[in-house]
Every structure is written in structure tokens, then in C-alpha cells.
Amino acid sequence: MKRLIPLSFILLFSVFATAQKSKIQPDKRLSGLDTALEKLLKDWNAAGFAVAVVEKNKVVYSKGFGYRDYAAKKPVTPNTLFAIGSCTKAFTASLLGMLEKDGKLSLDKKATEYLPALHFFNSDMNEKITVRDMMTHRTGLPRHDYSWYLFPTASRDSLRQRIQYLEPNTGIRERWQYNNFMFLTQGMITEKITGKSWEENIKGKIFTPLGMSRSNLSVKNMEQDDDASLGYSLKKDSSIKQLDYFNIDGMGPAGSINSSVTEMANWIITWINNGKFNGKEIIPESYTREAISAQMAVGGALPEKESPDIYFSNYGLAWFLTSYRGHYRVEHGGNIDGFSASTSFFPSDSIGIVVLTNQNGSAIPSAARNLIADRMLKLQYRNWSNELKLAAAKATLRAKEAEKNKTSNRVAGTKPSHPLKDYEGVFNNPGYGNVEIYQRNDSLFAKTNKDSLWLRHYHYDVFEIKGFDKEEGLDTSSGGTVLNFATRDDGKIGSLNLTLEPSVKPVEFVYKPIARSISKEKLQKYVGEYELGGMTTKVYLKGETLFVFVPGQPEYETIALGDHTFKLKVLEGYSVKFDVTGDNVTGMRFIQPNGTFKAKRK
């Protein structure tokens, strides 16, 4: 999966690395490889990683470097489990290839035919998007990753329901745009057709026949394994910091597999051998050939001066396709909190490479993959680690220059239009989830079901979203995403807008009153008739819910908000508040955008 917060790969200090000895004797092409790979730990200040190299139907190299537990100095082995992130996608897509061979599915039929509960943003998308469109990232949807990343849930149905609210930014098949939701839906299609969970299908149809007995599909299982890696990031681009596992069970078909290079080697051997493992077909050969053939252009990817022998960028079915120094390369990367991965193979050369690391957003998978590929393919040496470090340094410099040249549009001397307490509440967007705004001391904070974020006042009702850390405190750096509050006609805070997907309009989260539980006995005191402008308004109970009826209008169900206040459920900005003296209800007020109207109790 994509790491949502970019990292700068800058070498500040070295770490001691331990290489796990392998029983496999590498051939002469890989002579000295241990030393070259061990150097990557120092180059990128990483805790550890593991690699496996396969040729035809056997593993020719497999080794672990550094530590799976950095503090306890537990070494990485070829059997150490890592999160493989989006390398999961090829597993999910392969299930569809199997179903197609069995005549239970056609990749070119519309997706909603197989998953009727699936709804897109508009009817045109519902009628035209095929299973193949979802497999090749050409549905017209941009990433919308913050929907599942900041608002995670274990419920796949809940995530699937969000899709109908996710706005496209281009037409169907007009542009390649990576989207994790589309692989979630592929997993759900396999569940619908087979009557088994995605997890059961992966285990039964892939893991078991490939001997991937320790590979699993949730960090819940991974953390119980005796040889599983912890995940790490670079704190301030210098010190190695452990990260918590990020549970993405809900989005599992897009990226929740955990495996080792030993078992991933069997997966790559299967692809090199046209879907067969130990002579038995696991994935249909017809599907493997289609999956590694170009289905959609990712981009132009013209040769660069520094790399004239690396060009074109296409996408197959859950695989990226590239011309690498005169060789056809099939590859997919993976990133999720604390881990990075690369799974690649060269079908014409019958060579495959797996690199798994416990460093977040790491360049190690790319550096190690290219370094090994050059040796196996007998290509001229290139110092890939140095080249990637230089590219990262240039990117960091460009970012700093852009920040330095950026002109602020901040209006000085302004303040929020309301007291901070007025901004508190829960705000909802059906395509994302709930954002809770709360006040602590003299600041506002925003909370999702994953993170809490500090809101630093920018100007007027606009706030900058900043992080905070128990060890480091508040992030006081400049810039970042802004959150913009908007008021209703009655002047109260009614919504907030966030730019969570840059290619579409800001996402609106609407204020969602928090319902209070009030017993039927306590609600009874509000029941009665009230005189409003010569009309008799009635308040009555149905079960444990209070209703209000105004002559000439439908009855209104209410939501109890506390403090004798009830929101009219179907009308935004409308509520009633009862006037209470002691234990007696003397009247009520209709609060609406065009004013407040008093009614006296009869």
C-alpha cells in the first residue's frame, strides 16, 4: 500500500547489521552479494530486510540482514515474516483468473453483475465499469486513500458502501489511477461467487498448494508468530523508531498479506513457470500470460539521459510492466506502516527477486532488486543505492526550495468567528467517516478512528492540521493541509471541508448531532399541547422517541441532544428546545435558520 506521508532518505548515521547465514550456496554471479546488500543497511539506516532470488524452479539465494527486532537485536532470517502490502494484489487478482477459467466470471462483464450491492458515484460508472477496469486501475477514480487509512474499519461492507460517495476525476478508461478500493471489491466478488471469505480462498487456492504455511492475512496472526518482524520508520530522518502494526483487515484484498522471502519465492517460481508449481497448475496459464501483458498505460516513461535502457510503464492485471535494461520486468511494490516490499520477475529470463524490509517507505527494495537483477542478468554495474540517495536528496532540496518560494495567503490579525467550544462536535462524510472536533486547553483537535491531530489556527475559520507526538510534542512546522469550518444560516458551525483527495473538490463533513439516551419516563414530561401563533402544536411519544406535530406539516421525529433540546431528524438546522422551570415544562422554542419561535404550553 502507498505510504501516505513521504519520507526523505538521508544518511545520518550507520547501524550495525547482522547477516543470517543461508544454506543455499549462491552461484558466481552473486559472489560478494552479501557485502553489497549488507551495505544497504548502512546506506539507508534501516533495521533489517530479507531477499530471495529464484531461477526457473529453484531458489538460488536467500538471506536475512539486520534485525527483525531492533531493540532486542533479534536477527532477520529468510523465514522472518514481513507485511508485503500491495504485493497482495496479485494474489487477489489471481483468484479472479481461477474463477474465469471455471466459467464463473468474465473479466469483461460489469462488476455490479457479480456484486449487486456495489454502487459507484453515478449510474454511468455502475453500468460501464468492468471487473477488468477495476483490476487495471482505470475506473476514473483517484486514490481516495484517506477514506480507509484515516477512517479504518474491519467491515468490508462498510468500506464498499463508501465507494458510491467517492468522486471520480476523469472518465472510465481515460487514465490510469491507482485505487485500493477496487481491489477490495475484487476480493468481495470472490467471496460472493464462492460463498467463502477472501481469506479462505487465498489459503485454500494459493497458500496451501504453494506450501506457504506460515504466511497469513492479518497482523493479528503476524504478531503471534515467533519469527515476525516489527515495523520501523526513521524519526527525524535519523534514528530508528518502532511503529505499531496497522490492522487493515477490512481492506485485506488490497494489501494485508504477511509472508517471508522463503515462501514468497514459491509464489514467484509459480509465475515464472506459467502458473505451475512442482509441475501442478495453481494459476491458469491463460491468466498468467494475460496478467503480465499490457492492459493500460501508466505513463509515457520515456528513457532518461541517466537511464537510456529503462523505459515504458504499463500495467497488467495487478502487475507493473517495465523494460529494464533490455529485459522485460514484471513487478509490484508494497508499503504499509513500518514495512516496504518488492516482488519482481523477468519472464523471458526465468529469474525472480523478492525483497522485504521492515522500514517504512523504504528505498531498499528498489536498490536491492536492481543490484541483484544486474548480477543475475550479467549487466554492467551501477551503484543503485547511491543513485537513489542522490535522487532523494534532490527531491528534498526541491521541496525545500518550493517551500522557501511559496507565498503565504494567511491574513494576519484574524481570529475564529466563534468561541472554540462552538466548533466541538462530530462531523460526518458518508464516503470517509466521522471527524470529532474537541477542545483541549486553548486549542482544537481533530480525531478520526485512527489518529488525533492538532488544529493550529491559520486565519478566520481555517485551521492547519498538524500532528503531535507524546515524545516530540506538537508539530510547529509551517504549511500542511487546512481544515475550513463553515456556518449554517443560523450562524452555528454546520460543516467542515478537508482536501483529502487533491484532484477533486474538498470533502465536506457535515455536523452530526450526538444523540443522547433519555428514558421514556423522562421524555413523558415534554408530552402535551403547545400554542404556536394561534395553532396547537402537539408533542407525543412513539415508543421511546419524541415526535412533534405542527398543523399542515408532517410529524417530525426528534433526536435528543440533551439540555432539553431535540433536533428534528429530517430537517437540517431545525430543533426544538423546551423551557423548563424546576420540574415543570412551561413552553418550547422552535429554533430554525430564519429565527426562533416561542410556543406556550397549554
N, C-alpha and C positions, 0 to 999 in steps of 0.2 A: 504494500500500500504506500501511497505517497506520504512522505513526511511533510506536515503542513507548515512547519516553521523552519526556514532554510538555515543551514549551518555553514560556517566558514571553516575550511580545513587549513589551519595554520599551525605549523610545528612550533611548539614552545618548549617541550622537554621530552626526554625519552623514557620509555618504561622497559623494565626487564622482561624478556619473553622466554617462554619455555616451549620447546617443540616436542610434541608427543611422537615417540618413535613408531614407525609403521612397519608392519610385517611385509608389506608389499615392496619389492625392490624396483625402483624406478629405472627406466631404460636410459641410455646415454643421452637422449635428447633432454632429459630432466636432470642431468648432472649439475650439482650446485644449486638446485632449485630451493632446497631447504634454506640456505643462506639468503637467497634473494627474497623469499617470502617472509622470513623472519624479520628482515629489514623493514617490511611494510608496517609492522607493529610500531616501530620507532618513528617511521615517516609520518604516520597518522595518529600517533599517540592513542592506540587502541588497546582494549583489554585482551581480545583474542579473536581468532577466526579458525575455520577449518576449510580444507579443499579436498576435492576428489576429482581425478581425471580418469576418463574411460576411453577405451579404443575398441571398436567393434563390439565384442560381447564380454569384455573383462575390464576390471579396474587396474590401471597401471600405476596409479599414485594415489595415496590417501594419507592425510596427516592433519593434526591439530597444532595450533600455535597459540601461545599466550595462555590466558586464563578464562575459564567459564565463570569463576567466582573470584573477582579481582582481590577483594579484601582477604579472603581465606587462602588465596594462591592455589586454587584447585585448577589443574590444567585442562585445556580443551583437548578432547580426543576425537578421532574420526566418528565416534558414536555419540558425541555430545549433541543434544537437541537444541535447535535454534528455531525461532519463528521465521518462516520463509516468506511471509507477507503475500504479495501479489503473484508470486510463483505458484500460488494455489490456483490461479485462474485456469491454467492449462488442465488441471485435474478436473475442475468443474465442467469445462467445455468438452472434455473427452467423454464424460457421461452422456452428453447430448449426441456425440458421434456414435456411441453404442446404441442409443435409442433409435437413431435414424437407421442404422443397419438392421435393427429388429423391426423396422416398419412402423414404429410407434410415434414417429415425429418426422417432420420435414423442416430443415433449417430455413426454408424459403416461404414457409407459411407464417401468417401473422402471429405474434406472440400471445395476443389475447385469446386466440383459439385454444391454446393449451393452458392458459392461466386466466380464466374469465374474470377473476377478481382484480386483475391488473388494469389500472386506468392511468393514461398519460394526461398531459396538460390540456390537450384538445382532442377532438374527435378525429382529426386528420391523422394524428400520431397513433391513436387507437386502431385505426383502420389500415395503416400502412406499415408500421414498424414490424419487421420480421424477427425471428429468432436470430438469423444471421446478422441483422443490423445490430442487435444487442451484443453479439459476440465480437463484432469488429469496431465497436465504439463509433457508430455513425448514425445515431438516433436523432441528433440535433440538440441533445442535452449536454451542457458543460458539466463539470465535475460535481458541484453541489456537495463536496465532501464534508463541509462543516455540519451538514444535516446529521450524518451518522457519527462524526468524530466528536463534536461538542455535545451532541444530544444522543448518546448511545442508548440502545435498548436491546434486550435479548430476544424481543419479539419480532420475528421476521414479518409477520402480518402487519405490525405497526409500521415497520420500515417500508414495506410495499405500499401501504396506504399513503405514505408521504409523496410518492412519485407523482401522483396526479396534481400536486401543488408545486412541483419543481419546473420552473420556466425554461423553455428552450431558448437558445440564442441564434439558431440557424435552422435551415430546413433539413429534412431527413436525407441522409446520404450526401449532403453538401460538403461536410467537413468531418475529419477525424477528431474526436474529442473523448479523452479517457473518462470513463464513468463507472465507478464501483457498483452503483445501484443495479446496473444492467447485468452484472454477474451474480448479484444476489438473486435477481429474478430468474436467471438460468437455473440456479440451484433449486429454486422453488418450483420450476417447471418439472425438474426431475422428480421432485417429491410428489407432485400432483399425478404424474403419469405412472410412477412405480408404486405409489402408496407407501413408500419408505422415506425416512428422513434423508437429507443430503449426507449426513454423517454415515448412516448405514450404507448408502450407495458407495461412497468413497471407500469405506473399509472393505465392503464385500467385493466390489468390482475392480478395485485397484490395489489397495494396501495388501490384502491377503494374498492374491496371486503373485504380487511382486516381492513378497517376503518383508514388507515394511511393517514389521510387528510392533516396533516402538514408536513409530510415527503416530501422532494424534491430532485432534482437531479443535482443541481448546487449551488455553493457558491454565485452566483448572486442572487438566491432566498433566500438562507440562511441569507445573511446579511440584508435582508429586514424584517426578522421576529423579532417580539418584544421579543421573548424568545429564542434567539440563542446565543450560546457560542462563545466567542473569543478563539483563539488558542494561546498556550504559550509554551515556552521552558525554560530551565534553562540556564541562562547566566553565563558562567564560573562555571557551576555546583552549583550555589548558589542562585542567585536572579532570580525571575520570570520575564521573558521578553515576551511581546506580539509579535506574529508573524503575518504577513499578511496572509490572506486567499490565498491558492494556487488553482487557477482555472484549473481543469483537465477535462473540458467538453469533449475534444477530446477523452480522454481515459476513458470516463464516464462508460462504461460497466464493467471496471475493478475496479472502486472504487470511484464514485462520489456521492453516496447517502448520504444525511444528514437526521438524524432521532433522535427520543427521545427514552428513555428506555420504556416509556409508549406504543409507537407504535411498537417498536421492540419486545415487549412482545407478541403482536398478531402474529408476524411472527414466533416466537419460539413455541407458542401454536399450530400453524398450523403444524409445523414439528413433534411435539410430538404426534399429533393426525393424523399421516399418511397423511398429506396434507389437512385435513379438518379444517374449522374454522366455529364455530357456526353450526356445522352439515352439512355444504356445502363444497363440494370438490373444493379447489382452485388449488392445485398442484396434479397431478395424483399420486395415491398411489403407482402404479408400479414404478414411477420415484423416489419417496421419498425413497423407500426401496433400489433401485439401488444406489442412490446418497450417502447413508450412509453406503454402503458396500465397502469393499476394492477394488480399481481398480488398484492401483500402490503403491509399497513400497517406502516410502520417505527415510527411512534408517533403519538400524538394530535396534536402540533404545533399546538396552539390558537393563535390570534392573541394576541400580547403587546401590552401597552399602548403600547410604543415602536414596534411594527411591526404595526399592525392589518391591514395589507394583505399580510402574508406568513403563510401558514398551510398546513396539511396536509403530511404527509410520507409518501409512498408509495414503493414500489419496483416497477419494471417488470422487464424482463429485462436486467440489467446497467446499469440507469439509475435514478437517483433522480428522483422527480417531486415538484414543489412548485408552489404557487400564489404567484407572485412579483408583488406589487403589481398584482394583477388580470390577470396574464399566466401562461399555462401554461409552466412551465420544466422542461426535461429536462437533467439534469446528472450528471456523475460527477467526483469528485476523485481525486487520486493523490498518494501520498507514498512515497518511498524515500530511503535515506540521501543527504542533500545536495540533494534535489530535491522540489518540490511542483508540482501541476498542477491545472487545472480545464478540463473540456471541457463546454460547455453550448450549448443551442439552445432557441429558442422556436418550436415548430412552427406555431402559429397566426399568428405574425408573420414567419416565414421569416428569422429572424435567428439567427446563431450566434457564439459567442465562445470563443476558446482562449487560455488564459494558462499559460505555462510559466516556472518560475523555478528558479534554482539555489540556493535557500535551503531548508534543512531545516525541515519542519513549519511552513511559512510562511503568513501571513495574506494575502499579496499576491494569490494567485489569486482569493480571495473578494472582496477590496477592489477589484481591477481589474475583475473580472467585473461586479460590481454597479454600479460607476461607469460602465462602458461601456453596460450594459443600460439604465440610466436615461436616458442620452443618446439611444440608438437608439430607445427606446420613448417618448421625449418625456415622461418622468416628472419630477416635482418633485425638485429637487436634494437629496441627502442626503450628508453627509460620512462616507462609509462607513469610511474609514481611521481617522478619529477615533473612530467608534463601536466599531470592532473593537479599537482600542487601549484604550479605556475598559473594554470587556468583558474584555480580557486582564488589565488592571490589577486589576479587581475579582476575577477568578479567582485571581490571585496573592495578593491580600490575604486572600481566604477560605482559601486553602491555608495561609498563614502563621498565621492565627487558629486554624485547626484544629490545626495543629502545636503552637501555644502552649498550647492547651487539652487536648491529648492527655495522658493519664496513662500513664506507663510501667509495664509489668508486670515489668520487669527485677528479678531477685533479686540483690542486691549480695553480693559476697564469695564467689561460687561460682567453680568452675573446671571445665575439662573432665574427664571421668571417666577419660580415657586420656592418655598422652603424645601430643603432636601427631603423631609419626611413625606411630602406630597408625591414624590416620584416612586415611593415604595409600592411594591405590588408584583403580581405575576403577569407576564405578557406572553402571548401565545401566537405562534405561526404554525398552521397545520402541516407544512412541509418540513419543518425543523423541530419545534418543540417549545418548551417553556423557558423563559428567562425570568429569574426572580431578581428584582432590584431591592436592595436593602441598604439601610444607613448604618454606618459604624463610626462613632465619634463625629468628625467633621467631613466625612467622605461617603460617597455612594459606591456600592459594589454590585456587580452582576454575577449571578450564579446560574450555571447550567447543571445538568446532572453529571457532568464530568469535572468542571473547573469552576473556581471563583476568580473573578477579575476585578481589579481596581478601576474605577471610573474617575479620571482626573479631568476637572472642568477645563474646557477649551474656550468656548465663548457661548453666550446666550444659553440655549438648552442643548448644546452639543458637548459631549464628553469624549475624551480619548480613552480607549480601552488599553489598560496596562496590566501586566502580570504582577504577582507578588509571591515571594518565596519565604518560607519560615526562616531560612538561614540568611538569605540575602536582603530581605525586606522588600519594599516597594520598588518597582521599576520606574525610575525617574528620567529615562531617556526620552528624547523628543520623537515625535512622529507616531505613526501607527493608525490602526483602524479607528474610526469615530462612531459614536452612537448618538443618534439625534432623536430627542423626545419631541412629540407633537401633542397639542392640546385639542380637546373636543370643543364643540360650540359653547359648552357651559364653562369653559376655561380650565377644566380639570385635565390632568395628563391622561391621554387616551391611547397612545401608542408609542412605539419606538421603532426607528429604522436603522438597519445594520447592513453594510455592504459585505455580505458573506460570499457572494459569487460575483466577481468583478465584471463579468460580461453581461449581466442582466441588471435590472433596476434593483435598488436596495430592498432587502427583505423586511416586510412590515410585521411587527409583533404587536398584537392588539391587547390592551389591558383586559385582564381576565379576573373579575371579582372572585375572591376566595369564599366559597360557600361555607357558612357556619352551621353546625348541627344544633337545632333547637327542638326540644321535646314538644310533643303535641299539647301537653298541659300548659306549657309556657306560651305557645302560639295562640292558645284559646283566648287570651286576654285582648288580642287585636281584633277578634271577630266582632262584626257589628255593621251598623249603617252610618255613613258619614255624609254630611250635606256639603256639596260642592257646587257653588254657583246656581243654586236652585234645583240641582239634581241630587238624587240619592245614589251614592256610590256604596257598593256592598263589598265587604271583606269576609271571606269564609274559608273553611278548611276542606281539603280533599285528602284524606289520609293524614299525612304529616306535612303537607305542603299548603302554604297560604296562597290564596288566589284573590285578585282584585277585579271587580266588575264595574265599569263605567257605562251608563246607558248609551246605546248606539255604537258601542265598541265591543270587540271580542273580550272574553275573560282573559286576564293576564296571570300566568303562573309566575311566582316570585322566587328569588334566591335570597336566603337570609345572609346578610353581611355582618350582622352584629350592630350594637348601639341602636337598636330599634329601627334599623334601615334594611330595606328589601329592594333588590334590583328586579325590574320587570324583565323576565328571561329573554323575550324575543325582541326587545327594543333597546338598542344601544344608547346609553346616555340618559335613560329614564329609570327613576326609582321612586319609592315612597318611604318617608320617614315618619314614624308615629311620635306624637307629643305625649310624653308620659310624666305624670306628676305622682310621685310615690308609687303606688301600685295601680293607679288609675290611668287609662289611656283616654286622653281628652280630645284628640284630633289627629290628623295626619296631613303631611305636606307632599304634594306631587312635585317632584324635582325633575325638570326636563330642560333641554337646551334653551328654550325660549323663556324660561323663568320658573319660579316656584309658586305653586298654587295651594292655598290652605283649605282644608276641609274640617268642619267641626263635627265631632261625634254626636249622633242623635241620642 
